[in-house]
Amino acid sequence: MTDPKANRDTVDQDEVDRFLDWLEDTGATNMFGAGPFLERAFGLSEKDARDKLLRWIKTYAERKAKEAQAERDRLALAEWRQFALEEGQ
């Protein structure tokens, strides 16, 4: 069995965030109860899993806003490209 203390500093928060986003999308659990999923998936202690989960919760709105802006930018670029193609004909 792995030592949870050895993992707490090596587990990347971005990776945890992606995992928790995926877990949320699956609907497998209420996200306030996601700690045990982190413990099993990343070999974290209960405290470290709770700390990672709290950081995910605290940064949720900011991350989702950035994702939404990136999607709007992607769509605007696609529209601009389509306009440029039509103008070039």
FILOLUM-276702 format. One line per 5 residues: number of its first residue (from 1); their letters; for each residue x, y, z of C-alpha. Coordinates in pm, whole numbers, plus 50000, padded with zeros to 5 digits. Each point is the difference from the previous one (the first is absolute). Layout:
<atoms>
NUM	A	X Y Z | ...;
</atoms>
This chain:
<atoms>
1	MTDPK	50000 50000 50000 | 50128 50348 49919 | 50077 50252 50270 | 49741 50281 49974 | 50247 50251 50144;
6	ANRDT	50235 49931 49710 | 49728 50096 49751 | 49869 50326 50144 | 50275 50215 49848 | 50028 49813 49671;
11	VDQDE	49631 50007 49904 | 49946 50289 49761 | 49694 50212 50086 | 49922 50048 49630 | 49979 49623 49960;
16	VDRFL	49775 49980 50306 | 49782 50279 49857 | 49961 49813 49670 | 49912 49681 50189 | 49743 50181 50214;
21	DWLED	49850 50171 49694 | 49965 49656 49840 | 49854 49855 50321 | 49748 50284 50016 | 49901 49937 49637;
26	TGATN	49934 49632 50074 | 49760 50084 50281 | 50145 49710 50201 | 50003 50196 50326 | 49907 50322 50167;
31	MFGAG	50323 50195 49967 | 50015 50077 50372 | 50049 49624 50040 | 50276 49971 49740 | 50285 49969 50252;
36	PFLER	50002 49619 50006 | 50019 49996 49619 | 50315 50213 50021 | 50145 49779 50271 | 49960 49693 49781;
41	AFGLS	50090 50158 49665 | 50310 50186 50119 | 50100 49814 50316 | 49943 50308 50217 | 49934 50010 50370;
46	EKDAR	49654 50111 50109 | 50135 50344 50098 | 50190 50051 49673 | 49700 49887 49797 | 49781 50246 50191;
51	DKLLR	50253 50281 49940 | 50010 49925 49625 | 49620 49984 49985 | 49965 50332 50183 | 50239 50166 49756;
56	WIKTY	49795 49862 49709 | 49681 50139 50157 | 50156 50342 50071 | 50132 50039 49644 | 49699 49846 49823;
61	AERKA	49833 50323 49886 | 50326 50151 49877 | 50097 49688 49804 | 49654 49965 49845 | 50002 50369 49899;
66	KEAQA	50338 49952 49829 | 49871 49690 49819 | 49689 50189 49885 | 50212 50292 49875 | 50229 49763 49812;
71	ERDRL	49696 49844 49833 | 49862 50343 49904 | 50342 50093 49857 | 50011 49673 49803 | 49655 50064 49854;
76	ALAEW	50083 50362 49914 | 50315 49888 49820 | 49803 49740 49803 | 49748 50265 49899 | 50279 50237 49897;
81	RQFAL	50165 49729 49791 | 49668 49922 49829 | 49948 50371 49928 | 50353 50030 49860 | 49943 49698 49774;
86	EEGQ	49672 50141 49870 | 50157 50342 49937 | 50285 49838 49809 | 49769 49832 49749;
</atoms>
